[in-house]
Amino acid sequence: MPKSVDEFAQVLKLVMYNPPFIPRPMMRVLAQERIRNHALEERISRQIESDLMEKRITGLSVPTLIVWGARDQVLSVESAEILHKLMPHSRTITMPDTGHVPMMERPEQCAEDYLKFRAESL
């Protein structure tokens, strides 16, 4: 949770395997909202960390697509398999050379995979 533009740039490097070049003025604009919401993001983070999601998703029968970046530095890629085992109607896709935010790093592939999953799940 960044408190400065430089910290925001470091977060991008952490969550993306291959972050795009973002000019400094644009980086400042992107960082400002994250910086303004720092307290809220900290509260959300604490809530997520204290929540035992496994209890709520075990046996979930809703078709679920789990998309994970193989180069995720925030959450271990092995977590995708754990989630898959807990949800009997899930499918897992691991994207190579992708970090924590596949929907930002590979939006076209994510959309294509999602549409294919939806078509197969209906």
DOTI-206319 format. One record per residue: residue number from 1; residue in three letters; chain; y negated, x negated, z of N, C-alpha, C, O in turn. Coordinates in pm, 1 decimal, m for minus. Layout:
N
PT/num/residu/chaine/npy/npx/npz/capy/capx/capz/cpy/cpx/cpz/opy/opx/opz
PT/NUM/ALA/A/Y/X/Z/Y/X/Z/Y/X/Z/Y/X/Z
...
END
This chain:
122
PT/num/residu/chaine/npy/npx/npz/capy/capx/capz/cpy/cpx/cpz/opy/opx/opz
PT/1/MET/A/116.6/m83.5/0.0/0.0/0.0/0.0/m123.8/m88.6/0.0/m161.9/m144.7/102.7
PT/2/PRO/A/m184.3/m99.9/m114.6/m293.4/m195.9/m130.7/m421.6/m155.8/m58.0/m455.2/m38.0/m46.0
PT/3/LYS/A/m491.4/m258.0/m10.3/m621.9/m238.9/52.9/m731.9/m303.4/m30.7/m849.7/m294.5/3.9
PT/4/SER/A/m693.3/m369.0/m142.0/m791.4/m435.3/m228.2/m739.0/m435.0/m371.8/m622.6/m403.9/m396.9
PT/5/VAL/A/m826.0/m469.8/m463.7/m786.0/m477.0/m604.8/m679.4/m583.9/m623.5/m584.5/m563.7/m699.1
PT/6/ASP/A/m693.6/m697.4/m555.7/m594.4/m804.4/m568.0/m458.2/m759.6/m514.4/m354.7/m790.7/m573.3
PT/7/GLU/A/m458.6/m687.2/m403.6/m332.0/m635.3/m350.4/m270.6/m533.3/m446.4/m148.6/m528.2/m462.0
PT/8/PHE/A/m354.5/m452.5/m510.4/m303.8/m356.4/m608.6/m235.5/m429.7/m724.2/m129.7/m387.1/m770.7
PT/9/ALA/A/m294.8/m538.4/m770.1/m235.0/m618.5/m877.3/m99.4/m673.5/m833.4/m5.7/m678.6/m913.1
PT/10/GLN/A/m88.6/m714.4/m707.3/39.2/m764.8/m655.2/144.0/m653.4/m648.1/261.8/m676.8/m674.9
PT/11/VAL/A/100.8/m532.9/m612.1/193.4/m419.5/m608.5/249.2/m393.8/m748.2/369.0/m370.0/m763.8
PT/12/LEU/A/164.1/m398.3/m848.5/211.9/m377.6/m986.0/316.8/m482.1/m1023.9/416.3/m450.0/m1088.9
PT/13/LYS/A/294.5/m606.8/m983.2/391.8/m712.0/m1011.7/523.1/m688.3/m937.7/629.8/m725.6/m986.5
PT/14/LEU/A/515.5/m627.2/m821.5/635.2/m597.8/m743.4/714.8/m482.3/m804.0/837.4/m489.6/m813.1
PT/15/VAL/A/646.7/m376.9/m845.1/717.8/m256.9/m889.7/756.0/m259.0/m1037.4/838.9/m179.0/m1080.9
PT/16/MET/A/696.7/m349.3/m1114.5/728.2/m357.1/m1257.9/791.1/m491.9/m1290.1/744.1/m596.2/m1244.6
PT/17/TYR/A/896.9/m488.4/m1368.6/960.3/m612.8/m1411.2/870.2/m686.5/m1509.8/859.6/m809.0/m1504.8
PT/18/ASN/A/806.1/m613.3/m1598.0/720.2/m672.4/m1699.5/588.9/m593.6/m1704.1/567.1/m515.9/m1797.1
PT/19/PRO/A/501.3/m612.9/m1604.5/378.4/m533.7/m1600.2/287.7/m562.7/m1719.1/279.5/m676.6/m1765.0
PT/20/PRO/A/219.7/m459.9/m1768.8/129.2/m481.4/m1882.3/2.5/m553.5/m1837.7/m32.9/m552.3/m1719.8
PT/21/PHE/A/m64.0/m615.1/m1932.1/m194.3/m674.2/m1902.6/m293.3/m559.8/m1880.5/m303.4/m468.8/m1962.7
PT/22/ILE/A/m365.0/m565.2/m1770.3/m467.8/m465.8/m1741.6/m597.3/m541.8/m1715.2/m604.7/m620.6/m1620.9
PT/23/PRO/A/m699.4/m518.8/m1797.7/m827.3/m588.0/m1775.2/m880.7/m559.2/m1634.5/m861.1/m450.0/m1581.2
PT/24/ARG/A/m947.1/m656.4/m1576.2/m995.2/m646.7/m1438.4/m1078.3/m519.8/m1411.5/m1057.6/m455.8/m1308.4
PT/25/PRO/A/m1171.5/m481.2/m1500.6/m1247.4/m358.0/m1473.4/m1156.9/m234.2/m1464.3/m1179.6/m146.4/m1381.1
PT/26/MET/A/m1056.4/m227.9/m1548.7/m963.1/m115.8/m1544.2/m876.3/m123.3/m1418.4/m845.4/m21.2/m1357.0
PT/27/MET/A/m837.7/m244.2/m1381.2/m758.8/m264.2/m1259.7/m836.9/m212.5/m1138.8/m780.1/m149.4/m1049.6
PT/28/ARG/A/m966.8/m239.5/m1136.6/m1051.9/m192.5/m1026.7/m1051.9/m39.7/m1019.7/m1040.7/17.7/m911.4
PT/29/VAL/A/m1064.1/24.5/m1133.3/m1065.1/171.7/m1137.6/m930.9/226.9/m1090.0/m927.1/320.3/m1009.8
PT/30/LEU/A/m821.7/170.2/m1138.5/m688.2/216.7/m1099.0/m664.0/195.8/m949.5/m601.0/278.4/m883.3
PT/31/ALA/A/m714.6/85.0/m898.1/m690.5/51.6/m757.5/m769.1/140.1/m661.8/m723.9/164.7/m549.9
PT/32/GLN/A/m884.5/187.9/m703.0/m973.6/259.1/m610.3/m909.1/380.9/m545.0/m923.4/400.4/m424.3
PT/33/GLU/A/m838.6/462.9/m622.3/m776.4/581.2/m562.2/m667.0/541.5/m464.9/m655.3/599.8/m357.1
PT/34/ARG/A/m587.1/442.8/m501.9/m483.2/395.4/m410.0/m544.9/343.4/m281.5/m493.0/368.4/m172.7
PT/35/ILE/A/m654.6/271.7/m293.5/m721.5/217.6/m175.4/m778.2/331.1/m90.0/m766.2/328.2/32.5
PT/36/ARG/A/m839.9/431.2/m153.8/m894.3/545.7/m79.8/m785.7/622.4/m5.9/m810.6/678.7/100.7
PT/37/ASN/A/m665.0/624.9/m62.5/m554.5/701.5/m3.4/m462.5/616.9/83.6/m349.2/656.8/110.7
PT/38/HIS/A/m509.2/501.7/127.3/m424.9/409.0/202.1/m361.4/474.2/325.1/m240.8/461.5/346.0
PT/39/ALA/A/m440.0/542.9/405.5/m387.5/605.0/528.1/m282.5/711.2/495.1/m179.6/720.4/561.9
PT/40/LEU/A/m308.7/790.0/393.4/m212.1/892.1/351.6/m83.0/827.0/303.0/25.8/871.5/339.5
PT/41/GLU/A/m93.3/723.4/222.0/25.6/655.9/171.3/105.8/591.3/283.7/228.8/590.4/279.1
PT/42/GLU/A/38.5/537.9/383.5/109.8/482.2/499.4/186.8/591.1/573.3/301.3/570.7/613.5
PT/43/ARG/A/123.2/706.9/591.2/189.1/818.2/660.4/310.6/867.1/580.8/415.8/894.2/638.6
PT/44/ILE/A/296.4/878.1/450.7/407.9/920.2/365.0/520.9/818.0/372.4/637.9/855.3/381.6
PT/45/SER/A/487.0/690.7/368.3/587.8/585.1/375.0/667.5/591.9/504.9/790.1/580.7/503.8
PT/46/ARG/A/598.0/610.3/615.9/667.3/622.3/745.2/760.2/743.4/747.0/870.9/736.8/800.3
PT/47/GLN/A/714.7/853.4/688.7/796.8/975.0/684.8/921.8/952.7/599.6/1031.2/993.9/638.0
PT/48/ILE/A/905.8/888.4/485.7/1020.3/860.7/398.0/1120.4/770.6/469.7/1240.9/794.8/464.0
PT/49/GLU/A/1071.2/667.2/537.0/1159.3/574.0/606.6/1236.2/639.9/719.9/1348.7/600.0/750.0
PT/50/SER/A/1177.0/739.9/782.7/1244.2/805.3/895.3/1336.5/919.0/852.6/1413.1/970.2/934.2
PT/51/ASP/A/1330.1/958.9/726.0/1409.4/1071.3/676.1/1547.9/1024.0/633.3/1559.7/931.6/552.8
PT/52/LEU/A/1650.6/1085.4/685.6/1786.8/1053.7/644.5/1824.7/1144.5/527.0/1887.4/1249.1/544.1
PT/53/MET/A/1785.4/1102.1/410.5/1806.0/1179.8/289.3/1953.8/1209.9/264.2/1987.0/1315.2/209.9
PT/54/GLU/A/2041.2/1119.6/302.8/2183.7/1135.9/276.2/2236.1/1269.6/328.8/2319.3/1333.7/264.6
PT/55/LYS/A/2187.2/1311.1/445.4/2232.0/1438.1/502.4/2195.4/1555.7/413.4/2271.5/1651.9/403.0
PT/56/ARG/A/2079.4/1548.6/349.2/2032.6/1660.8/268.3/2093.0/1664.1/128.5/2100.5/1771.0/67.8
PT/57/ILE/A/2136.1/1550.1/76.3/2185.4/1549.9/m61.9/2336.9/1547.1/m74.1/2389.6/1573.0/m182.3
PT/58/THR/A/2407.1/1517.0/31.7/2553.1/1509.7/24.3/2610.2/1642.8/m23.1/2587.3/1747.8/37.0
PT/59/GLY/A/2685.1/1635.2/m132.7/2748.5/1753.8/m187.8/2656.9/1841.1/m272.2/2698.8/1947.8/m317.1
PT/60/LEU/A/2533.9/1799.3/m294.9/2439.1/1877.0/m374.4/2500.1/1909.1/m510.3/2546.0/1819.2/m580.8
PT/61/SER/A/2500.4/2036.0/m546.9/2568.6/2076.7/m669.7/2475.8/2087.3/m790.8/2522.0/2117.8/m900.7
PT/62/VAL/A/2347.8/2062.8/m772.8/2252.7/2069.3/m883.5/2273.4/1947.3/m973.3/2282.3/1835.2/m923.4
PT/63/PRO/A/2281.2/1967.7/m1105.8/2290.3/1851.4/m1195.1/2170.5/1759.0/m1172.9/2055.4/1802.8/m1174.9
PT/64/THR/A/2199.5/1631.7/m1152.0/2094.8/1536.0/m1115.9/2108.8/1409.3/m1198.5/2216.7/1350.8/m1207.2
PT/65/LEU/A/1998.2/1367.9/m1258.9/1995.3/1241.5/m1332.4/1929.2/1137.3/m1243.9/1814.8/1153.7/m1201.5
PT/66/ILE/A/2001.5/1031.0/m1216.6/1952.1/920.2/m1134.5/1918.5/806.2/m1230.6/2006.7/752.3/m1297.4
PT/67/VAL/A/1791.8/770.4/m1236.9/1746.3/663.6/m1326.6/1696.6/548.8/m1240.1/1611.5/567.7/m1153.2
PT/68/TRP/A/1750.4/429.5/m1264.4/1715.5/313.7/m1181.0/1689.4/193.3/m1269.6/1755.9/174.1/m1371.3
PT/69/GLY/A/1593.0/113.4/m1230.6/1567.4/m12.2/m1299.6/1658.6/m120.4/m1245.4/1667.6/m139.0/m1124.0
PT/70/ALA/A/1725.8/m191.3/m1333.3/1818.3/m297.3/m1292.4/1746.1/m410.4/m1219.2/1808.6/m483.4/m1142.3
PT/71/ARG/A/1615.9/m425.7/m1242.1/1537.5/m533.2/m1179.4/1445.5/m479.7/m1069.5/1343.0/m540.4/m1038.7
PT/72/ASP/A/1482.7/m366.2/m1010.9/1403.5/m305.8/m903.2/1397.5/m401.5/m784.3/1500.9/m441.5/m730.7
PT/73/GLN/A/1275.3/m438.1/m743.3/1256.4/m527.6/m628.4/1219.5/m450.4/m501.5/1205.1/m509.4/m394.4
PT/74/VAL/A/1204.2/m317.5/m514.2/1165.3/m235.5/m399.4/1288.2/m175.4/m333.6/1304.2/m183.9/m211.8
PT/75/LEU/A/1375.3/m114.6/m413.6/1499.6/m55.2/m364.5/1616.4/m112.7/m442.7/1610.3/m123.6/m565.2
PT/76/SER/A/1719.7/m148.7/m374.5/1835.6/m210.8/m437.8/1898.8/m118.0/m542.0/1913.3/2.1/m519.2
PT/77/VAL/A/1935.3/m174.5/m654.2/1998.6/m97.1/m760.6/2131.6/m36.6/m714.2/2176.6/63.5/m769.9
PT/78/GLU/A/2193.8/m96.1/m613.8/2317.7/m40.6/m559.2/2295.6/97.0/m496.7/2390.4/173.9/m480.4
PT/79/SER/A/2172.4/127.7/m462.1/2139.9/259.3/m406.7/2169.7/371.3/m505.2/2203.4/482.4/m464.6
PT/80/ALA/A/2157.5/343.0/m633.5/2186.0/445.1/m734.8/2331.0/489.6/m725.7/2360.1/608.8/m735.8
PT/81/GLU/A/2420.8/396.4/m706.9/2563.5/430.8/m697.3/2592.4/508.5/m569.0/2676.4/598.4/m568.3
PT/82/ILE/A/2524.1/474.4/m462.4/2541.2/548.4/m337.0/2498.2/693.6/m356.9/2569.2/785.7/m316.8
PT/83/LEU/A/2383.2/713.6/m418.2/2336.4/849.7/m445.1/2434.4/924.7/m534.1/2464.7/1041.6/m510.4
PT/84/HIS/A/2483.1/856.7/m635.9/2578.2/918.3/m729.5/2704.7/965.9/m656.6/2755.0/1074.7/m684.4
PT/85/LYS/A/2754.6/886.4/m565.9/2874.8/924.1/m491.4/2850.5/1044.4/m400.1/2942.3/1122.3/m374.5
PT/86/LEU/A/2727.5/1059.7/m351.1/2695.7/1170.9/m262.1/2674.6/1303.0/m336.5/2689.5/1410.6/m278.7
PT/87/MET/A/2639.9/1293.9/m464.7/2610.6/1414.3/m544.0/2712.4/1427.3/m656.7/2707.9/1351.3/m753.4
PT/88/PRO/A/2803.3/1522.1/m644.9/2913.8/1531.9/m740.6/2871.8/1564.8/m884.5/2947.7/1537.5/m977.4
PT/89/HIS/A/2755.3/1621.4/m904.7/2711.2/1658.7/m1039.4/2597.1/1569.7/m1087.2/2505.0/1614.6/m1155.5
PT/90/SER/A/2605.6/1442.5/m1049.6/2500.2/1350.4/m1089.6/2550.3/1255.0/m1197.9/2670.2/1235.5/m1218.0
PT/91/ARG/A/2452.8/1197.5/m1265.7/2479.7/1094.4/m1365.5/2379.0/983.1/m1339.8/2262.7/1010.2/m1310.1
PT/92/THR/A/2422.6/859.2/m1351.0/2335.9/744.9/m1323.7/2310.4/665.9/m1451.7/2401.7/638.4/m1529.6
PT/93/ILE/A/2185.2/630.7/m1470.6/2144.6/542.3/m1579.5/2072.7/424.1/m1516.4/1976.6/442.6/m1441.7
PT/94/THR/A/2117.7/304.0/m1545.4/2051.0/183.1/m1499.1/1988.2/116.4/m1620.5/2057.5/78.8/m1715.1
PT/95/MET/A/1857.2/102.3/m1616.7/1783.8/45.1/m1730.7/1767.5/m105.2/m1712.7/1712.4/m150.1/m1612.2
PT/96/PRO/A/1815.0/m182.9/m1809.4/1800.6/m328.9/m1799.7/1653.8/m369.9/m1811.4/1572.4/m298.8/m1870.4
PT/97/ASP/A/1622.4/m484.7/m1754.6/1486.8/m541.0/m1763.4/1379.4/m439.0/m1727.8/1275.7/m430.4/m1793.5
PT/98/THR/A/1406.0/m362.4/m1623.1/1314.8/m257.8/m1577.2/1308.4/m264.9/m1425.7/1409.2/m289.7/m1359.6
PT/99/GLY/A/1189.0/m243.0/m1370.7/1170.2/m249.8/m1226.9/1180.4/m114.3/m1158.5/1262.2/m30.2/m1195.7
PT/100/HIS/A/1096.6/m94.9/m1058.6/1102.4/22.3/m970.5/1048.4/150.0/m1035.7/1078.8/259.9/m989.3
PT/101/VAL/A/970.2/137.4/m1140.8/908.3/255.0/m1202.0/946.5/267.2/m1350.5/862.6/246.6/m1438.2
PT/102/PRO/A/1074.1/301.0/m1378.2/1117.3/310.3/m1517.1/1033.7/407.6/m1600.0/1013.9/385.9/m1719.5
PT/103/MET/A/984.5/514.5/m1537.5/905.8/613.0/m1610.4/772.8/557.8/m1658.7/711.6/614.0/m1749.5
PT/104/MET/A/727.5/448.2/m1598.8/604.9/382.8/m1645.1/635.7/266.4/m1738.3/562.1/241.5/m1833.7
PT/105/GLU/A/744.4/195.3/m1710.6/778.6/79.1/m1792.8/846.6/119.1/m1923.9/827.4/54.9/m2027.1
PT/106/ARG/A/925.2/224.8/m1918.1/999.9/267.2/m2037.1/995.0/419.6/m2050.6/1098.7/485.9/m2046.9
PT/107/PRO/A/873.2/475.5/m2066.5/858.6/621.1/m2067.3/934.9/691.0/m2179.6/991.0/798.7/m2158.9
PT/108/GLU/A/937.0/630.6/m2297.6/1007.4/694.3/m2409.3/1157.2/703.6/m2381.2/1219.5/806.8/m2406.1
PT/109/GLN/A/1214.7/594.4/m2328.9/1357.2/593.3/m2298.0/1388.8/692.1/m2185.9/1490.0/761.9/m2191.4
PT/110/CYS/A/1303.4/698.3/m2085.3/1324.2/793.8/m1975.4/1322.4/937.0/m2028.3/1408.1/1018.0/m1993.0
PT/111/ALA/A/1225.4/967.3/m2112.1/1215.3/1102.5/m2168.1/1337.2/1135.4/m2253.5/1392.2/1245.1/m2244.4
PT/112/GLU/A/1378.9/1040.5/m2336.2/1496.1/1061.9/m2421.6/1622.1/1085.0/m2337.7/1699.7/1176.5/m2365.1
PT/113/ASP/A/1641.4/1002.5/m2236.7/1758.2/1017.2/m2148.6/1754.9/1150.6/m2074.9/1857.5/1217.1/m2060.4
PT/114/TYR/A/1636.2/1189.3/m2028.4/1622.9/1315.4/m1956.7/1654.9/1434.6/m2047.3/1728.3/1525.3/m2007.9
PT/115/LEU/A/1599.7/1433.8/m2168.1/1625.5/1545.2/m2259.9/1773.5/1554.0/m2296.1/1828.8/1663.5/m2306.0
PT/116/LYS/A/1837.0/1439.8/m2315.5/1980.4/1438.3/m2344.1/2058.3/1492.2/m2224.3/2150.2/1572.4/m2241.3
PT/117/PHE/A/2022.7/1449.3/m2104.7/2088.4/1497.5/m1983.7/2073.3/1648.9/m1969.8/2169.9/1719.4/m1940.5
PT/118/ARG/A/1950.4/1698.1/m1991.2/1925.5/1843.5/m1982.0/2010.8/1920.5/m2082.6/2068.3/2024.2/m2049.5
PT/119/ALA/A/2018.6/1869.7/m2204.2/2095.9/1938.3/m2308.7/2243.3/1942.1/m2272.1/2310.9/2041.5/m2298.6
PT/120/GLU/A/2293.9/1835.8/m2212.0/2435.1/1829.8/m2172.9/2463.0/1910.3/m2047.1/2576.8/1951.6/m2024.9
PT/121/SER/A/2361.3/1933.7/m1963.9/2381.6/2001.3/m1835.8/2367.7/2153.3/m1844.7/2404.7/2223.9/m1750.9
PT/122/LEU/A/2316.0/2203.5/m1953.6/2294.4/2349.1/m1964.0/2418.6/2422.0/m2006.4/2416.9/2544.4/m2019.6
END
